Amino acid sequence: MKTATVRQLRTEFPKVLSWVNAGQDVAITRRKQIVASLVPAGNPPKRKTSLPDFRARLRRIYGDKVIPAAVMADILAENKGRF
C-alpha cells in the first residue's frame, strides 16, 4: 500500500491517480495519521436497462384515436411561440 499526504494529493493528483489506476491501494495521511484510503474501483456489472414500451402505453390509454389534421393545426397555432 502506497501512502500520500493531503498536500501531495492536492498538488500531484494525476500521479496518485495513476497509482490507483495501476491497482494499488493508496493511504491518505495528514500529520502521519491515515485519514482516508483510495482503492481501485471494481468493474461494476453492466446492467441492461429496459425502456418502457411507450407506444403500447399510449395505445392502452387512447386506443386508436386519430386527431384530424385541421384540429391539430388549430392546436399548434394556439400554442405557437409558447414553448
Order of alpha helices (4+ residues) and beta strands (2+ residues): beta-alpha-alpha-beta-beta-alpha-alpha
